[in-house]
Amino acid sequence: MSSGWLSAPLPEQGAKLSEIDTSVPHIARVYDYWLGGKDNFAPDRAVAEAAMREDPNVVEGVRGNRAFLARAVWYLAGQAGVRQFLDIGTGIPAANNTHEVAQDAARECRVVYVDNDPIVLSHARALLTSEPGGATAYLDEDLRNVPQIIRAAGGTLDFTKPVAVMLIGILHCIPDEDDPAGIIKQLMDAVPPGSYLAISHPANDINSPGVGRLASRLNELMPMKLRFRSRAEVAALFDGLELVEPGLVRGPEWRPDSDRDLENPAAVWAGVARKN
Ligand SMILES: C[S@@+](CC[C@H](N)C(=O)[O-])C[C@H]1O[C@@H](n2cnc3c(N)ncnc32)[C@H](O)[C@@H]1O
């Protein structure tokens, strides 16, 4: 069951859906293809396949990124006791969406999803399911519009209580000139002490040759330009926050559940940090 105001974006859905240009590859749908989803079109599949030829690890890698997402949410809703999540860059629903994992850990968890892609909006209803006592909401909004996000998310989240801000696999879509660090500062200024920031970010300094070719190919073939970053660049995005153990590591090395997690080749930097 979704909470009332959440259906607010949905009447616009028809209009937004007509904005989906299936002739142009889009990162959300390319990612969906790598994850084995069905919400992708021929141009997305062509880009995804071309990228796989440059770096055959990419398919396993995105699964490793998704597994990090699930472990981070499980940790935050479990050990860290967080009950509110702001998940920006939701993506097309896949296995272990944030609200499912969080509400498995504690059914009263409240989750606001944010994405700016009409195809993700078209799946909003699938994301707007919730355990009784919890809530989920969806905002059709751009990460660069933090004040609007905070204002609208305030319909579901109580910003006087801790919130976990999830930026999983999205910051590489934000170029340096759009100031990702400034965006994160605005977000973390809006949440109280005891809140958390979780980031996973494609790396340009892990398995560098393959990843470099992958990034170049994606940027050649897609209008949206991606910026992979180094460990030092991602570490700087946590400025002023306290990284929880094991710190900023390759995604599969973040609190792995098994050796199988550790074997995953994901070339992403991942970490979770607390605002004190
Ligand atoms: C690679 S997917 C990651 C999905 C999910 N977080 C995960 O890690 O499995 C990136 C998502 O971020 C969204 N996105 C990219 N730039 C965005 C922006 N400026 N504002 C909001 N969403 C954005 C895309 O539409 C896409 O759905």
The ligand as an SDF file (V2000), in Angstrom:
LIG
                    3D

 27 29  0  0  0  0  0  0  0  0999 V2000
   22.9630    3.1460  -13.1380 C   0  0  0  0  0  0  0  0  0  0  0  0
   21.3420    3.4690  -12.5580 S   0  0  0  0  0  0  0  0  0  0  0  0
   21.5140    2.9960  -10.8520 C   0  0  0  0  0  0  0  0  0  0  0  0
   20.2590    2.4030  -10.2710 C   0  0  0  0  0  0  0  0  0  0  0  0
   20.3480    1.9560   -8.8000 C   0  0  0  0  0  0  0  0  0  0  0  0
   20.6430    3.0420   -7.8960 N   0  0  0  0  0  0  0  0  0  0  0  0
   21.3690    0.8750   -8.6270 C   0  0  0  0  0  0  0  0  0  0  0  0
   22.5010    1.1630   -8.2380 O   0  0  0  0  0  0  0  0  0  0  0  0
   21.0630   -0.2920   -8.9110 O   0  0  0  0  0  0  0  0  0  0  0  0
   21.4050    5.2550  -12.4290 C   0  0  0  0  0  0  0  0  0  0  0  0
   20.0390    5.9180  -12.2630 C   0  0  0  0  0  0  0  0  0  0  0  0
   20.2480    7.2960  -11.9440 O   0  0  0  0  0  0  0  0  0  0  0  0
   19.3120    8.0830  -12.6670 C   0  0  0  0  0  0  0  0  0  0  0  0
   19.8580    9.4350  -12.8210 N   0  0  0  0  0  0  0  0  0  0  0  0
   20.9460    9.8120  -13.5460 C   0  0  0  0  0  0  0  0  0  0  0  0
   21.1580   11.1290  -13.4150 N   0  0  0  0  0  0  0  0  0  0  0  0
   20.1750   11.6050  -12.5970 C   0  0  0  0  0  0  0  0  0  0  0  0
   19.8680   12.8920  -12.0800 C   0  0  0  0  0  0  0  0  0  0  0  0
   20.6100   13.9630  -12.4060 N   0  0  0  0  0  0  0  0  0  0  0  0
   18.8030   13.0080  -11.2580 N   0  0  0  0  0  0  0  0  0  0  0  0
   18.0420   11.9340  -10.9280 C   0  0  0  0  0  0  0  0  0  0  0  0
   18.2930   10.6840  -11.3910 N   0  0  0  0  0  0  0  0  0  0  0  0
   19.3460   10.5270  -12.2160 C   0  0  0  0  0  0  0  0  0  0  0  0
   19.1400    7.3550  -13.9790 C   0  0  0  0  0  0  0  0  0  0  0  0
   17.9240    7.6890  -14.6050 O   0  0  0  0  0  0  0  0  0  0  0  0
   19.1810    5.8950  -13.5260 C   0  0  0  0  0  0  0  0  0  0  0  0
   17.8990    5.4250  -13.2220 O   0  0  0  0  0  0  0  0  0  0  0  0
  1  2  1  0
  2  3  1  0
  2 10  1  0
  3  4  1  0
  4  5  1  0
  5  6  1  0
  5  7  1  0
  7  8  2  0
  7  9  1  0
 10 11  1  0
 11 12  1  0
 11 26  1  0
 12 13  1  0
 13 14  1  0
 13 24  1  0
 14 15  1  0
 14 23  1  0
 15 16  2  0
 16 17  1  0
 17 18  1  0
 17 23  2  0
 18 19  1  0
 18 20  2  0
 20 21  1  0
 21 22  2  0
 22 23  1  0
 24 25  1  0
 24 26  1  0
 26 27  1  0
M  CHG  2   2   1   9  -1
M  END
$$$$
